[in-house]
Amino acid sequence: MNETYYDQIDERVFEAELKNGLKLFIIPKKGFQKTFVTYTTKFGSLDNKFKPHGSDEFVTVPDGVAHFLEHKLFENDDDEEDLFTAFAEDNAQVNAFTSFDRTSYLFSATSNIERNIKRLLTMVETPYFTKETVDKEKGIIAEEIKMYQEQPAYKLMFNTLRAMYDTHPIRVDIAGSVESIYEITKDDLYLCYETFYHPSNMVLFVVGDVDVNHIYKVIEDHENQRDKEAQPQIVRDPLIEQTSVREPNISETMKLQSPRLMLGFKNEPLSNEPNEAFVKRDLEMTLFYELIFGEETDFYQSLLNDELIDETFGYQFLLEPTYSFSVITSATQYPDKLKTLLLDEIRNNLGKLDDLEAFSLLKKQFIGEFISGLNSPEYIANQYTKLYFEGVSLFDLLEIVESISLESVNETAQKCLNLTHVVDSRLEMKK
């Protein structure tokens, strides 16, 4: 295993690529009670068009396959064993999630680490689908989708994305639609499994008080038994999207206590930038929004005092290889007034931030939260996984943050925020 030592934060990372292509990271945390393990494939809801291994032709699968597959891997052909119970009996809590870009299987445990690792690997590596079990799952996931759609924040977000994007699959719920779910077959699941769950497309993180060499040997021995060979990168749909928004205004009625507003800004994804620059711009935009809309700002307090926003107020910036957008949202009785004030505040500050004291304070706070996060094996494993697929080490993040200046925040905000491609998305109260 290759060892990297980060002296600034006193962290060691052991890294290896196994014969079958699986990337393994072990981060020892002496004295920690919990060990956290994540097993992740770079396969999310966006990956519905791709070339299977050995094929020159693109195939398209129904929306929601990645999330459906996540559900099904918790089943096996042994009716006697419930995997959730088996993990719990070995003092572990197991879970999984699917995002736009990846699917992660994870557990935290206080003991029986070796046994739980083997159980997680076996669970993910031994798919079992039949027509009957797939059909049964459709009803369960369909109900889950309906439940999500009854949540105002979720509905508002995906209404905004559908209005923002014309063809990009980010406009579709991660779980798919009720209609697309019923199109999924066991053959679709096996095809996606064989393509995306190959070790070459996966990464395993182990964070906790573990013997590095022993854990490495356990995982290596297990993986060598699979008889898999490393594969080249998967060819995915390039996901070309128009610059303009699909619909500048979208509105829907729901049973609500208060109307909701979301402003969505569709930005151009950045290409041909080094990975560190990419991550740096993401952080700079987060700092930009904090500096103009954060809870410490006079602007935020004035919105609160004038009852234009409530505790639902929030903002988010996302920068990924094939999409980039910002959203600002809140429940409000005065959506038109709030919209005007938000847009004016952005225009007045875009490229013009000059409060060095507020910036320095925010940067120190960010670094403090990062250092504090290193006390959590869960934080390390999840964040390291996310950044790994972006080509950056979590422990390089401190250096990237320290390189950010107020000038670079201003420059990035001007580059990454497009005020001409805006969606006004609303949920109105059903009368």
GUDO-522952 format. One record per residue (C-alpha): x negated, y, z. Coordinates in nm, 3 decimals. Layout:
% residues N
+---------+---------+---------+
:      xx :      yy :      zz :
+---------+---------+---------+
:       X :       Y :       Z :
...
+---------+---------+---------+
% end
This chain:
% residues 431
+---------+---------+---------+
:      xx :      yy :      zz :
+---------+---------+---------+
:   0.000 :   0.000 :   0.000 :
:  -0.113 :   0.356 :  -0.067 :
:  -0.123 :   0.580 :   0.239 :
:  -0.070 :   0.957 :   0.232 :
:  -0.129 :   1.166 :   0.545 :
:   0.037 :   1.509 :   0.581 :
:  -0.174 :   1.681 :   0.845 :
:   0.047 :   1.993 :   0.870 :
:   0.335 :   1.786 :   1.010 :
:   0.140 :   1.477 :   1.124 :
:   0.333 :   1.230 :   0.908 :
:   0.213 :   0.919 :   0.726 :
:   0.380 :   0.768 :   0.422 :
:   0.299 :   0.421 :   0.291 :
:   0.400 :   0.364 :  -0.069 :
:   0.389 :   0.065 :  -0.305 :
:   0.536 :  -0.050 :  -0.633 :
:   0.617 :  -0.420 :  -0.629 :
:   0.561 :  -0.653 :  -0.926 :
:   0.928 :  -0.633 :  -1.026 :
:   0.920 :  -0.251 :  -1.038 :
:   1.082 :  -0.175 :  -0.700 :
:   0.938 :   0.135 :  -0.528 :
:   0.892 :   0.090 :  -0.156 :
:   0.826 :   0.362 :   0.103 :
:   0.759 :   0.292 :   0.471 :
:   0.738 :   0.585 :   0.712 :
:   0.635 :   0.476 :   1.062 :
:   0.785 :   0.680 :   1.351 :
:   0.619 :   0.567 :   1.675 :
:   0.850 :   0.559 :   1.976 :
:   1.172 :   0.606 :   1.777 :
:   1.462 :   0.398 :   1.900 :
:   1.644 :   0.370 :   1.567 :
:   1.519 :   0.245 :   1.234 :
:   1.693 :   0.371 :   0.921 :
:   1.682 :   0.190 :   0.586 :
:   1.818 :   0.305 :   0.248 :
:   1.829 :   0.100 :  -0.071 :
:   1.914 :   0.326 :  -0.363 :
:   1.973 :   0.295 :  -0.735 :
:   1.960 :   0.589 :  -0.972 :
:   2.314 :   0.520 :  -1.087 :
:   2.597 :   0.763 :  -1.020 :
:   2.930 :   0.867 :  -1.161 :
:   2.762 :   1.056 :  -1.448 :
:   2.610 :   0.739 :  -1.593 :
:   2.902 :   0.608 :  -1.797 :
:   2.719 :   0.610 :  -2.134 :
:   2.383 :   0.433 :  -2.169 :
:   2.180 :   0.173 :  -2.360 :
:   2.167 :  -0.165 :  -2.180 :
:   1.823 :  -0.331 :  -2.153 :
:   1.722 :  -0.472 :  -2.491 :
:   1.993 :  -0.284 :  -2.685 :
:   1.960 :   0.004 :  -2.934 :
:   2.328 :   0.096 :  -2.912 :
:   2.496 :   0.316 :  -2.653 :
:   2.786 :   0.166 :  -2.459 :
:   3.052 :   0.359 :  -2.269 :
:   3.216 :   0.224 :  -1.954 :
:   3.526 :   0.358 :  -1.775 :
:   3.492 :   0.644 :  -1.526 :
:   3.438 :   0.531 :  -1.168 :
:   3.231 :   0.217 :  -1.235 :
:   2.942 :   0.322 :  -1.007 :
:   3.174 :   0.376 :  -0.709 :
:   3.369 :   0.057 :  -0.787 :
:   3.044 :  -0.141 :  -0.793 :
:   2.945 :   0.005 :  -0.456 :
:   3.268 :  -0.132 :  -0.307 :
:   3.225 :  -0.476 :  -0.462 :
:   2.870 :  -0.536 :  -0.340 :
:   2.999 :  -0.562 :   0.016 :
:   3.171 :  -0.883 :  -0.092 :
:   3.006 :  -1.219 :  -0.144 :
:   3.115 :  -1.570 :  -0.238 :
:   3.112 :  -1.679 :   0.128 :
:   3.463 :  -1.629 :   0.265 :
:   3.336 :  -1.706 :   0.611 :
:   3.095 :  -1.411 :   0.642 :
:   3.208 :  -1.052 :   0.681 :
:   2.902 :  -0.839 :   0.612 :
:   3.009 :  -0.548 :   0.833 :
:   3.050 :  -0.789 :   1.126 :
:   2.719 :  -0.963 :   1.052 :
:   2.530 :  -0.632 :   1.060 :
:   2.712 :  -0.523 :   1.378 :
:   2.622 :  -0.848 :   1.556 :
:   2.259 :  -0.768 :   1.482 :
:   2.293 :  -0.417 :   1.630 :
:   2.314 :  -0.242 :   1.292 :
:   2.565 :  -0.006 :   1.133 :
:   2.591 :  -0.045 :   0.756 :
:   2.735 :   0.199 :   0.503 :
:   2.709 :   0.313 :   0.141 :
:   2.792 :   0.612 :  -0.077 :
:   2.809 :   0.706 :  -0.444 :
:   2.728 :   1.054 :  -0.573 :
:   2.706 :   1.206 :  -0.921 :
:   2.349 :   1.081 :  -0.958 :
:   2.289 :   0.780 :  -0.730 :
:   2.432 :   0.500 :  -0.516 :
:   2.282 :   0.426 :  -0.173 :
:   2.323 :   0.132 :   0.063 :
:   2.198 :   0.195 :   0.413 :
:   2.190 :   0.087 :   0.772 :
:   2.062 :   0.210 :   1.106 :
:   1.957 :  -0.044 :   1.367 :
:   1.805 :  -0.060 :   1.712 :
:   1.678 :  -0.420 :   1.681 :
:   1.659 :  -0.723 :   1.446 :
:   1.510 :  -0.494 :   1.179 :
:   1.361 :  -0.774 :   0.969 :
:   1.686 :  -0.973 :   0.962 :
:   1.892 :  -0.664 :   0.876 :
:   1.654 :  -0.565 :   0.592 :
:   1.681 :  -0.914 :   0.442 :
:   2.060 :  -0.901 :   0.478 :
:   2.080 :  -0.561 :   0.302 :
:   1.853 :  -0.675 :   0.019 :
:   2.048 :  -0.998 :  -0.028 :
:   2.380 :  -0.812 :  -0.024 :
:   2.276 :  -0.567 :  -0.296 :
:   2.090 :  -0.827 :  -0.502 :
:   2.360 :  -1.097 :  -0.522 :
:   2.665 :  -0.957 :  -0.700 :
:   2.982 :  -1.162 :  -0.697 :
:   3.274 :  -1.056 :  -0.915 :
:   3.576 :  -1.249 :  -1.036 :
:   3.877 :  -1.121 :  -1.228 :
:   4.091 :  -1.180 :  -0.919 :
:   3.867 :  -0.991 :  -0.675 :
:   3.818 :  -0.704 :  -0.923 :
:   4.192 :  -0.671 :  -0.980 :
:   4.255 :  -0.670 :  -0.605 :
:   4.000 :  -0.390 :  -0.555 :
:   4.169 :  -0.168 :  -0.815 :
:   4.469 :  -0.112 :  -0.590 :
:   4.248 :  -0.029 :  -0.292 :
:   4.038 :   0.226 :  -0.484 :
:   4.346 :   0.376 :  -0.651 :
:   4.489 :   0.449 :  -0.305 :
:   4.153 :   0.600 :  -0.200 :
:   4.161 :   0.832 :  -0.505 :
:   4.519 :   0.940 :  -0.425 :
:   4.413 :   1.015 :  -0.067 :
:   4.121 :   1.232 :  -0.184 :
:   4.352 :   1.423 :  -0.418 :
:   4.572 :   1.519 :  -0.125 :
:   4.281 :   1.702 :   0.039 :
:   4.285 :   2.071 :  -0.061 :
:   3.904 :   2.118 :  -0.059 :
:   3.852 :   1.812 :  -0.281 :
:   4.128 :   1.905 :  -0.524 :
:   4.005 :   2.264 :  -0.551 :
:   3.648 :   2.151 :  -0.621 :
:   3.738 :   1.912 :  -0.901 :
:   3.992 :   2.154 :  -1.050 :
:   3.704 :   2.403 :  -1.068 :
:   3.467 :   2.152 :  -1.229 :
:   3.732 :   2.048 :  -1.483 :
:   3.782 :   2.413 :  -1.575 :
:   3.407 :   2.476 :  -1.588 :
:   3.297 :   2.176 :  -1.798 :
:   3.435 :   2.061 :  -2.131 :
:   3.276 :   1.718 :  -2.192 :
:   3.018 :   1.665 :  -1.914 :
:   3.129 :   1.375 :  -1.685 :
:   3.075 :   1.594 :  -1.375 :
:   3.430 :   1.714 :  -1.445 :
:   3.558 :   1.369 :  -1.340 :
:   3.606 :   1.258 :  -0.979 :
:   3.318 :   1.040 :  -0.858 :
:   3.563 :   0.756 :  -0.795 :
:   3.718 :   0.799 :  -1.142 :
:   4.092 :   0.835 :  -1.199 :
:   4.372 :   0.592 :  -1.119 :
:   4.400 :   0.527 :  -1.495 :
:   4.027 :   0.465 :  -1.551 :
:   4.004 :   0.232 :  -1.249 :
:   4.257 :  -0.004 :  -1.403 :
:   4.044 :  -0.025 :  -1.720 :
:   3.739 :  -0.165 :  -1.535 :
:   3.662 :  -0.534 :  -1.591 :
:   3.421 :  -0.771 :  -1.420 :
:   3.215 :  -0.762 :  -1.743 :
:   3.178 :  -0.383 :  -1.707 :
:   3.058 :  -0.432 :  -1.351 :
:   2.805 :  -0.702 :  -1.444 :
:   2.675 :  -0.493 :  -1.738 :
:   2.619 :  -0.188 :  -1.516 :
:   2.472 :  -0.405 :  -1.243 :
:   2.220 :  -0.570 :  -1.477 :
:   2.122 :  -0.230 :  -1.621 :
:   2.108 :  -0.002 :  -1.319 :
:   2.045 :  -0.240 :  -1.030 :
:   1.722 :  -0.362 :  -1.178 :
:   1.436 :  -0.309 :  -0.925 :
:   1.262 :  -0.070 :  -1.172 :
:   1.553 :   0.173 :  -1.121 :
:   1.562 :   0.142 :  -0.742 :
:   1.382 :   0.267 :  -0.434 :
:   1.374 :   0.130 :  -0.078 :
:   1.295 :   0.346 :   0.227 :
:   1.221 :   0.216 :   0.576 :
:   1.185 :   0.482 :   0.847 :
:   1.129 :   0.393 :   1.211 :
:   0.901 :   0.232 :   1.470 :
:   0.795 :  -0.060 :   1.252 :
:   0.479 :  -0.257 :   1.178 :
:   0.403 :  -0.132 :   0.826 :
:   0.209 :  -0.437 :   0.703 :
:   0.462 :  -0.684 :   0.843 :
:   0.763 :  -0.507 :   0.690 :
:   0.581 :  -0.475 :   0.358 :
:   0.507 :  -0.850 :   0.356 :
:   0.870 :  -0.937 :   0.444 :
:   1.003 :  -0.724 :   0.155 :
:   0.733 :  -0.835 :  -0.093 :
:   0.797 :  -1.205 :  -0.022 :
:   1.171 :  -1.154 :  -0.059 :
:   1.139 :  -0.965 :  -0.388 :
:   0.887 :  -1.210 :  -0.537 :
:   1.150 :  -1.484 :  -0.509 :
:   1.380 :  -1.293 :  -0.748 :
:   1.169 :  -1.361 :  -1.058 :
:   1.229 :  -1.015 :  -1.208 :
:   0.989 :  -0.822 :  -1.428 :
:   0.948 :  -0.445 :  -1.439 :
:   1.160 :  -0.273 :  -1.705 :
:   1.116 :   0.056 :  -1.896 :
:   1.330 :   0.359 :  -1.809 :
:   1.698 :   0.339 :  -1.893 :
:   1.811 :   0.547 :  -2.191 :
:   2.111 :   0.756 :  -2.080 :
:   2.344 :   0.990 :  -2.264 :
:   2.169 :   1.333 :  -2.276 :
:   2.500 :   1.495 :  -2.166 :
:   2.492 :   1.802 :  -2.389 :
:   2.745 :   2.061 :  -2.271 :
:   2.867 :   2.393 :  -2.417 :
:   2.749 :   2.711 :  -2.244 :
:   3.091 :   2.871 :  -2.193 :
:   3.352 :   2.757 :  -1.941 :
:   3.647 :   2.549 :  -2.060 :
:   3.914 :   2.754 :  -1.878 :
:   3.837 :   3.082 :  -1.697 :
:   4.149 :   3.053 :  -1.479 :
:   4.312 :   2.748 :  -1.322 :
:   4.583 :   2.729 :  -1.058 :
:   4.784 :   2.456 :  -0.885 :
:   5.045 :   2.449 :  -0.608 :
:   5.012 :   2.234 :  -0.295 :
:   5.153 :   2.213 :   0.054 :
:   4.917 :   2.456 :   0.227 :
:   4.904 :   2.685 :   0.529 :
:   4.719 :   2.945 :   0.326 :
:   4.624 :   2.995 :  -0.042 :
:   4.268 :   2.901 :  -0.143 :
:   4.027 :   3.064 :  -0.384 :
:   3.715 :   2.916 :  -0.543 :
:   3.486 :   3.106 :  -0.780 :
:   3.274 :   2.879 :  -0.996 :
:   2.968 :   3.003 :  -1.187 :
:   2.851 :   2.779 :  -1.470 :
:   2.477 :   2.811 :  -1.518 :
:   2.234 :   2.672 :  -1.771 :
:   2.034 :   2.373 :  -1.642 :
:   1.660 :   2.444 :  -1.656 :
:   1.439 :   2.225 :  -1.867 :
:   1.065 :   2.182 :  -1.914 :
:   0.977 :   2.299 :  -1.564 :
:   0.749 :   2.104 :  -1.326 :
:   0.936 :   1.910 :  -1.055 :
:   0.807 :   2.139 :  -0.778 :
:   0.929 :   2.449 :  -0.966 :
:   1.268 :   2.285 :  -1.009 :
:   1.305 :   2.213 :  -0.638 :
:   1.169 :   2.559 :  -0.551 :
:   1.438 :   2.729 :  -0.761 :
:   1.705 :   2.520 :  -0.589 :
:   1.578 :   2.637 :  -0.249 :
:   1.550 :   2.999 :  -0.365 :
:   1.914 :   3.005 :  -0.472 :
:   2.017 :   2.862 :  -0.136 :
:   1.823 :   3.144 :   0.033 :
:   1.980 :   3.399 :  -0.204 :
:   2.333 :   3.300 :  -0.104 :
:   2.240 :   3.290 :   0.264 :
:   2.099 :   3.643 :   0.242 :
:   2.417 :   3.789 :   0.094 :
:   2.693 :   3.565 :   0.236 :
:   2.540 :   3.410 :   0.550 :
:   2.716 :   3.438 :   0.887 :
:   2.454 :   3.689 :   1.009 :
:   2.524 :   3.939 :   0.728 :
:   2.734 :   4.253 :   0.768 :
:   2.924 :   4.155 :   0.454 :
:   3.037 :   3.822 :   0.600 :
:   3.142 :   3.988 :   0.926 :
:   3.343 :   4.253 :   0.741 :
:   3.529 :   3.983 :   0.542 :
:   3.603 :   3.801 :   0.867 :
:   3.713 :   4.117 :   1.052 :
:   3.945 :   4.216 :   0.765 :
:   4.093 :   3.862 :   0.768 :
:   3.998 :   3.805 :   0.405 :
:   3.828 :   3.473 :   0.490 :
:   3.841 :   3.212 :   0.765 :
:   3.628 :   2.918 :   0.886 :
:   3.672 :   2.745 :   0.544 :
:   3.445 :   3.006 :   0.378 :
:   3.145 :   2.843 :   0.212 :
:   2.912 :   2.847 :  -0.087 :
:   2.694 :   2.600 :  -0.269 :
:   2.438 :   2.598 :  -0.548 :
:   2.349 :   2.285 :  -0.747 :
:   2.064 :   2.254 :  -0.995 :
:   2.022 :   1.920 :  -1.171 :
:   1.864 :   1.817 :  -1.504 :
:   2.194 :   1.817 :  -1.698 :
:   2.413 :   2.061 :  -1.501 :
:   2.394 :   2.364 :  -1.275 :
:   2.664 :   2.564 :  -1.101 :
:   2.750 :   2.772 :  -0.795 :
:   3.078 :   2.781 :  -0.605 :
:   3.207 :   3.022 :  -0.341 :
:   3.532 :   2.939 :  -0.164 :
:   3.768 :   3.026 :   0.120 :
:   4.128 :   3.008 :   0.227 :
:   4.264 :   3.362 :   0.197 :
:   4.590 :   3.557 :   0.189 :
:   4.429 :   3.811 :  -0.045 :
:   4.259 :   3.615 :  -0.326 :
:   4.241 :   3.904 :  -0.573 :
:   4.082 :   4.140 :  -0.322 :
:   3.839 :   3.872 :  -0.203 :
:   3.739 :   3.787 :  -0.560 :
:   3.659 :   4.152 :  -0.637 :
:   3.451 :   4.194 :  -0.322 :
:   3.254 :   3.871 :  -0.377 :
:   3.171 :   3.954 :  -0.738 :
:   3.072 :   4.312 :  -0.646 :
:   2.846 :   4.186 :  -0.368 :
:   2.668 :   3.946 :  -0.604 :
:   2.625 :   4.214 :  -0.873 :
:   2.493 :   4.465 :  -0.618 :
:   2.232 :   4.219 :  -0.492 :
:   2.136 :   4.021 :  -0.802 :
:   1.762 :   4.074 :  -0.842 :
:   1.771 :   4.358 :  -0.587 :
:   1.728 :   4.197 :  -0.244 :
:   1.485 :   4.409 :  -0.040 :
:   1.537 :   4.322 :   0.330 :
:   1.202 :   4.159 :   0.406 :
:   1.282 :   4.120 :   0.774 :
:   1.605 :   3.927 :   0.709 :
:   1.427 :   3.713 :   0.448 :
:   1.134 :   3.630 :   0.683 :
:   1.376 :   3.540 :   0.961 :
:   1.583 :   3.315 :   0.734 :
:   1.272 :   3.144 :   0.599 :
:   1.146 :   3.077 :   0.955 :
:   1.489 :   2.937 :   1.045 :
:   1.482 :   2.710 :   0.739 :
:   1.136 :   2.579 :   0.829 :
:   1.247 :   2.526 :   1.190 :
:   1.547 :   2.320 :   1.078 :
:   1.326 :   2.118 :   0.845 :
:   1.077 :   2.038 :   1.123 :
:   1.365 :   1.948 :   1.355 :
:   1.510 :   1.719 :   1.085 :
:   1.187 :   1.516 :   1.093 :
:   1.300 :   1.383 :   1.432 :
:   1.582 :   1.199 :   1.257 :
:   1.497 :   0.884 :   1.059 :
:   1.836 :   0.921 :   0.885 :
:   1.749 :   1.274 :   0.765 :
:   1.405 :   1.161 :   0.644 :
:   1.535 :   0.858 :   0.452 :
:   1.828 :   1.038 :   0.285 :
:   1.639 :   1.356 :   0.196 :
:   1.327 :   1.169 :   0.083 :
:   1.544 :   0.951 :  -0.145 :
:   1.714 :   1.255 :  -0.303 :
:   1.385 :   1.435 :  -0.362 :
:   1.211 :   1.118 :  -0.482 :
:   1.442 :   1.108 :  -0.784 :
:   1.358 :   1.475 :  -0.844 :
:   0.986 :   1.388 :  -0.845 :
:   0.892 :   1.556 :  -0.516 :
:   0.792 :   1.422 :  -0.173 :
:   1.001 :   1.538 :   0.125 :
:   0.681 :   1.621 :   0.310 :
:   0.574 :   1.856 :   0.030 :
:   0.888 :   2.061 :   0.095 :
:   0.725 :   2.269 :   0.367 :
:   0.454 :   2.385 :   0.126 :
:   0.717 :   2.467 :  -0.138 :
:   0.924 :   2.672 :   0.111 :
:   0.617 :   2.862 :   0.229 :
:   0.539 :   2.959 :  -0.132 :
:   0.879 :   3.132 :  -0.169 :
:   0.878 :   3.513 :  -0.156 :
:   1.159 :   3.769 :  -0.169 :
:   1.038 :   3.855 :  -0.521 :
:   1.065 :   3.493 :  -0.633 :
:   1.418 :   3.471 :  -0.485 :
:   1.519 :   3.779 :  -0.686 :
:   1.362 :   3.642 :  -1.004 :
:   1.531 :   3.302 :  -0.968 :
:   1.872 :   3.451 :  -0.889 :
:   1.857 :   3.652 :  -1.212 :
:   1.751 :   3.343 :  -1.407 :
:   1.987 :   3.089 :  -1.249 :
:   2.308 :   3.283 :  -1.189 :
:   2.529 :   3.359 :  -1.488 :
:   2.807 :   3.605 :  -1.411 :
:   2.965 :   3.584 :  -1.756 :
:   3.073 :   3.219 :  -1.728 :
:   3.303 :   3.230 :  -1.426 :
:   3.602 :   3.018 :  -1.327 :
:   3.874 :   3.156 :  -1.100 :
:   4.026 :   2.847 :  -0.939 :
:   4.320 :   2.868 :  -0.695 :
:   4.550 :   2.657 :  -0.486 :
:   4.879 :   2.831 :  -0.426 :
:   5.129 :   2.754 :  -0.152 :
:   5.418 :   2.537 :  -0.262 :
:   5.741 :   2.723 :  -0.186 :
+---------+---------+---------+
% end
